[in-house]
Amino acid sequence: MIRIATPDDVPAILRLIRELAEYERALHEVKATEEQLRASLFGDDPKVFAHVAEHEGRVVGFALWFLTYSTWNGTHGVYLEDLFVEPDVRGHGYGKALLTELARIADERGYERVEWSVLNWNEPAIGFYRALGARPQDEWTVYRLTGDALTKAARS
């Protein structure tokens, strides 16, 4: 079952974020807390949204996303920040159901894209995305300001 996340799902979402980070060899980088997630997802003016997948009454997957905007298309889009399904329930269609729910939302609202990033070494995910019809945007390179570089840029 795929549904919109509720405040009661926050502990499970954080657990899954940590599992995803461990899979991506970056657990040490997770700083998010339940309080931060609760405020971001369910505060007065949320800017990030989540759907969860349930298996036998337990949250086993999630998709966390936010809106983007295309100046060329003149429409919003969906940016999928994280998609994760526990390894022991993969193959049951939860990942596909989460992604197709985001595609349904985008289509229903007139958004023209759903996009995300994937680590270059994550061949299982890349194969899964390609099977859905997604294609890499090879002509673009992602850049990021963070940490000291962000602080330096902000203060220059």
C-alpha positions, -999 to +999 in steps of 0.1 A: +000+000+000+013+035-009+000+065+010+009+100+020+031+100+051+017+112+084+035+126+115+033+091+130+056+079+102+085+102+110+104+076+131+101+050+103+111+076+076+142+085+096+151+048+101+148+043+063+169+074+056+196+059+078+193+025+060+196+043+026+226+062+038+242+030+050+236+014+016+252+045+000+282+042+023+274+075+039+257+068+072+281+091+090+267+120+070+231+117+083+224+146+107+186+147+104+165+143+135+129+133+140+121+169+151+136+183+118+117+159+097+084+165+115+089+203+111+098+200+074+071+176+064+043+187+087+050+222+099+029+253+091+042+257+055+058+224+044+082+225+014+089+188+013+065+159+011+067+121+016+048+090+006+054+057+023+050+020+013+035-004+038+040-041+039+019-061+064+012-029+084+049-018+086+065+011+067+091-005+045+098+022+019+095+059+013+098+086-013+107+121-001+102+149-027+097+186-033+087+209-061+111+224-087+104+248-115+113+249-151+117+284-166+117+269-201+085+249-196+068+274-173+057+246-150+066+230-117+082+195-115+088+170-088+123+164-075+127+130-058+152+135-031+152+100-017+135+067-027+142+036-006+126+002-001+140-022+025+160-050+007+139-079+021+107-066+004+122-054-029+106-071-059+071-066-045+066-035-066+068-009-038+096+012-055+077+012-087+045+021-069+061+050-051+076+064-084+044+059-103+025+078-076+048+107-080+044+105-118+006+105-113+008+136-090+030+154-116+007+144-145-025+154-126-011+188-116+003+196-151+040+193-141+062+182-169+089+162-151+099+140-123+136+139-118+163+126-093+199+118-090+215+083-086+250+074-077+270+062-107+279+029-090+243+020-081+236-004-110+205-020-094+188+014-091+200+025-126+185-007-141+153-002-122+149+034-134+157+025-170+131-002-169+105+024-160+116+045-190+137+071-172+168+082-190+200+099-176+206+135-183+243+130-194+247+166-206+243+180-171+267+179-142+254+185-107+273+211-086+269+217-049+280+244-025+282+230+011+302+233+043+331+258+043+326+266+006+290+276+012+299+297+042+327+314+023+304+321-007+277+335+016+301+358+033+319+371+002 
